[in-house]
Amino acid sequence: KLKEQFSDLIFLIALRHPNRSNEVYNLLKQNGLNTKRKSFNEIVDLDTNVYMYDKMGEMGTIYEASDIVLMCGSLVDEIGGHTPVEPAKHMCAIYTGPFIKNNASLFLELEKNNACVICPKLLNEDELIESLYDISYSLLTDEQRQTELKENASKTCEQFSHVTDDVARNIITNLK
């Protein structure tokens, strides 16, 4: 639906589990999406709907190429979401599904700071799809809102960027 309205739009999908590459590729093809795969060095053209990053170590590249990021691990309860810190550092506008238990406090901080959009918990799959479409359309057509989310996410997540260093310092201090 979005591709029909935005002909130059290409969806980038990053697989957290590249061993599922063929399964995901086949699902995309079965749904009529012209899909290219990074692991096959396939070239994106004007008819490409989806470019699938099915190799490890590509997230920084994907975020650099993206303006808007949907955190897909938040679309089903069993996964519980992924961290938004890296897309925030790369100045992406972030939106997420409702299942964010793995990073709930961070997402709530982002939401409080007008730095992400959290899709509400809905009753069924069709409502979720419609909500995701509405959010996507809104972000694609409102450049000011997109910029605001990017800047606020970057500022909010900056305070979490030194957590690993702080933990390491505390461990070393307490070992002495």
C-alpha positions in Angstrom: 0.0 0.0 0.0 2.8 2.4 0.9 4.8 1.4 -2.2 1.8 2.4 -4.4 1.8 5.9 -2.8 5.6 6.3 -2.6 7.0 4.7 -5.8 10.6 5.3 -4.8 10.2 3.7 -1.4 12.3 0.6 -0.6 11.9 -1.4 2.5 15.1 -2.7 4.1 14.7 -5.8 6.2 17.5 -6.8 8.6 17.3 -10.4 9.6 18.5 -11.0 13.2 18.7 -14.7 12.3 20.2 -15.1 8.8 19.5 -18.8 8.9 15.9 -17.8 8.2 16.8 -16.1 5.0 15.2 -18.5 2.6 12.0 -18.7 4.7 11.6 -14.9 4.9 12.5 -14.5 1.2 9.9 -17.0 0.2 7.2 -15.3 2.3 8.0 -12.0 0.8 7.8 -13.4 -2.8 4.6 -15.3 -2.0 3.1 -11.9 -1.0 4.0 -10.4 -4.4 7.0 -8.3 -3.2 9.9 -7.9 -5.5 12.7 -8.8 -3.1 16.5 -8.6 -3.5 19.0 -10.2 -1.2 22.3 -8.8 0.0 23.9 -12.2 0.3 23.3 -12.8 -3.4 24.7 -9.4 -4.3 21.5 -8.6 -6.1 21.1 -5.1 -7.4 18.2 -2.8 -6.3 16.2 -1.3 -9.2 13.1 0.8 -9.5 10.9 -2.2 -9.2 12.4 -3.4 -5.9 10.0 -3.5 -3.0 12.3 -5.0 -0.4 16.1 -5.2 0.0 16.8 -8.0 2.5 20.0 -7.8 4.6 20.6 -11.4 5.3 24.2 -11.1 6.5 25.5 -10.3 10.0 27.3 -7.0 10.8 25.1 -4.8 8.6 23.0 -2.9 11.1 25.1 0.3 11.0 24.9 0.4 7.2 21.1 -0.1 7.3 20.5 2.6 9.8 22.7 5.0 7.9 20.6 4.3 4.8 17.3 4.7 6.6 15.2 7.7 7.7 12.6 5.6 9.5 13.0 2.4 11.4 10.2 0.0 12.6 11.5 -2.2 15.4 9.9 -5.4 14.2 10.8 -7.6 17.2 8.1 -5.7 18.9 5.3 -6.9 16.7 4.8 -10.2 18.5 4.8 -10.8 22.3 7.2 -13.7 22.3 10.2 -11.6 21.1 9.6 -8.6 23.3 11.4 -6.0 21.1 14.9 -4.9 20.4 16.9 -2.0 21.6 16.3 1.4 19.9 19.7 2.8 20.9 21.6 2.1 17.6 18.9 3.5 15.3 18.7 6.6 17.6 22.4 7.1 17.3 22.1 7.0 13.5 19.4 9.6 13.6 16.5 7.4 12.5 12.9 8.2 13.3 11.8 5.1 15.4 8.5 3.5 15.7 7.7 0.2 17.4 5.0 -2.3 17.9 3.4 -2.7 21.3 5.5 -5.6 22.7 8.5 -3.8 24.1 9.1 -5.7 27.4 12.8 -6.2 26.7 13.4 -2.4 26.6 10.2 -1.0 28.1 11.9 1.6 30.3 14.0 2.9 27.4 11.0 3.1 25.1 8.9 4.8 27.7 11.7 7.3 28.2 11.8 7.9 24.4 8.0 8.2 24.3 8.1 10.7 27.1 10.7 12.8 25.3 8.7 12.7 22.0 11.4 10.6 20.5 9.5 7.5 19.2 6.1 6.3 18.3 4.7 3.2 20.1 2.0 1.4 18.3 -0.9 0.7 20.7 -1.8 -2.9 21.6 -4.7 -3.8 19.4 -7.1 -6.6 19.2 -6.2 -8.3 16.0 -3.6 -8.5 13.2 -5.6 -6.3 10.8 -5.8 -3.5 13.3 -2.1 -3.7 13.9 -1.4 -3.6 10.2 -3.6 -0.6 9.8 -2.0 1.2 12.7 1.5 0.5 11.3 0.4 1.8 7.9 -1.0 5.0 9.5 2.2 5.6 11.5 4.4 4.9 8.4 2.3 7.2 6.2 2.4 10.0 8.8 6.2 9.8 9.2 6.7 9.7 5.4 4.6 12.7 4.8 5.5 14.9 7.8 9.2 15.7 7.5 9.1 18.0 10.5 7.8 15.3 12.7 10.3 12.9 11.3 13.2 15.3 12.1 11.8 15.9 15.6 11.7 12.2 16.4 15.3 11.7 15.1 16.7 14.6 17.1 14.9 13.7 20.3 15.8 10.0 20.0 19.5 10.9 19.5 19.5 13.2 22.5 17.6 10.7 24.7 19.7 7.7 23.9 23.0 9.7 24.2 22.6 9.4 28.0 22.7 5.6 27.7 25.7 5.5 25.4 28.2 5.2 28.2 26.5 2.5 30.2 28.9 -0.2 29.2 31.9 2.0 30.1 30.3 2.9 33.5 29.7 -0.8 34.3 33.2 -1.7 33.4 34.6 1.1 35.6 32.5 0.0 38.5 33.6 -3.6 38.1 37.3 -2.7 37.9 36.9 -0.3 40.9 35.3 -3.0 43.0 37.9 -5.6 42.1 40.7 -3.5 43.5 
